[in-house]
Every structure is written in structure tokens, then in C-alpha cells.
Amino acid sequence: MTEIEASEKLKKYNYLVGKTIAQDTIAAIMPVPIDSKMTVEQMFTMIFNNTPHKLFSDCSNFRIVVMLNYQEFHDKGVVLWKDLDDVLALLEIEEDN
């Protein structure tokens, strides 16, 4: 999806932050560039550590990912994440296009 489509999808599903999936809580939802040289884990780590970054430069294809369990990141530096589509399926939310 394009950066604009990713932004619209992020706005649409941002209300999920704070919801629980199994034992995990949704901590953040973020569009990430598929063609980035960084991993999803590196991107979330940069954001939560307030490291200056430019994630969207020269990227044209995005997906939306969900960070789970902020406490795991805070305590151990471990980023737990899932693709938004997987989270929607787990929560049994039908996406209306």
C-alpha cells in the first residue's frame, strides 16, 4: 500500500491501541516501509527510544504493524509485533474496503 493508504488505515484502526490479544496488549500501531533496510524491531526501538530517524524517505510500499506488550520492550528490549491483518483476524474484525 502507498504511504497515503497506510496513513488512512492507521487512522482507521488506531482505536485498537490498549486492546488485549491473549496475554498481550496492543502498545502501538505503525506503518512501516516494506523496502526499508531496517527491521520492524529496529524501527519500533528507534521510535520508543526517541532516536531521530527518517523512516519514510524513498519508500513507496508500506504495511501496518502492531507492537504488543510495551512492558516486554521496556524491561527486556524485546519488540513483539504482528501484522495488522493478523491482529484483525485474531480480534475477528472484518475489514470493509
C-alpha positions as CSV (number, residue, x, y, z in Angstrom):
1,M,0.0,0.0,0.0
2,T,1.1,3.6,-0.5
3,E,2.1,6.0,2.3
4,I,-1.3,7.7,2.0
5,E,-3.2,4.4,2.1
6,A,-1.1,3.3,5.1
7,S,-1.8,6.6,6.9
8,E,-5.6,6.2,6.3
9,K,-5.5,2.6,7.6
10,L,-3.6,3.7,10.7
11,K,-6.2,6.3,11.5
12,K,-9.0,3.8,11.0
13,Y,-7.5,1.2,13.4
14,N,-5.7,3.4,15.9
15,Y,-8.6,2.8,18.3
16,L,-7.2,-0.7,18.9
17,V,-4.3,0.6,21.0
18,G,-4.8,-0.7,24.5
19,K,-6.9,-3.7,23.5
20,T,-5.8,-7.1,24.7
21,I,-5.0,-10.1,22.5
22,A,-4.4,-13.3,24.6
23,Q,-2.0,-12.1,27.3
24,D,-0.6,-9.2,25.2
25,T,-1.8,-5.6,25.0
26,I,-1.6,-3.6,21.8
27,A,1.0,-0.9,22.5
28,A,1.3,0.9,19.2
29,I,0.3,0.7,15.5
30,M,2.6,1.9,12.9
31,P,3.0,2.0,9.1
32,V,6.4,0.6,8.2
33,P,8.1,0.7,4.8
34,I,8.5,-2.7,3.3
35,D,11.5,-1.6,1.3
36,S,13.4,-0.2,4.3
37,K,16.8,-1.5,5.2
38,M,15.7,-1.6,8.9
39,T,13.8,-4.3,10.5
40,V,10.4,-3.7,12.2
41,E,12.1,-4.3,15.5
42,Q,14.7,-1.6,14.8
43,M,12.0,0.9,13.7
44,F,10.0,0.4,16.9
45,T,13.2,0.6,19.0
46,M,14.1,3.9,17.4
47,I,10.7,5.4,17.9
48,F,10.4,4.3,21.6
49,N,13.9,5.4,22.4
50,N,13.2,8.8,20.7
51,T,16.1,8.3,18.3
52,P,16.0,10.8,15.4
53,H,15.1,8.9,12.2
54,K,13.6,9.3,8.8
55,L,11.6,6.1,8.2
56,F,9.6,7.1,5.1
57,S,12.3,8.5,2.9
58,D,12.5,7.0,-0.5
59,C,10.0,4.2,0.4
60,S,6.9,3.5,-1.7
61,N,5.4,0.3,-0.3
62,F,4.1,0.1,3.3
63,R,2.4,-2.3,5.7
64,I,0.8,-1.7,9.1
65,V,2.3,-3.5,12.1
66,V,1.2,-3.7,15.7
67,M,3.5,-3.6,18.6
68,L,2.4,-5.8,21.5
69,N,3.3,-5.7,25.2
70,Y,5.3,-2.5,25.7
71,Q,6.4,-3.8,29.1
72,E,8.4,-6.6,27.4
73,F,10.2,-3.9,25.4
74,H,10.7,-1.7,28.4
75,D,12.0,-4.5,30.6
76,K,14.0,-6.6,28.1
77,G,14.3,-4.5,24.9
78,V,12.3,-7.2,23.1
79,V,9.9,-6.0,20.4
80,L,6.8,-8.2,20.0
81,W,4.8,-7.4,16.9
82,K,2.3,-8.8,14.4
83,D,1.0,-7.6,11.1
84,L,-2.3,-5.6,11.4
85,D,-4.2,-8.1,9.2
86,D,-3.3,-10.9,11.6
87,V,-4.4,-8.8,14.6
88,L,-7.7,-8.0,12.8
89,A,-8.2,-11.8,12.2
90,L,-7.5,-12.6,15.9
91,L,-10.0,-10.0,17.0
92,E,-12.5,-11.1,14.4
93,I,-12.7,-7.7,12.9
94,E,-13.9,-7.7,9.3
95,E,-12.2,-5.1,7.2
96,D,-14.6,-3.2,5.0
97,N,-12.9,-1.9,1.9
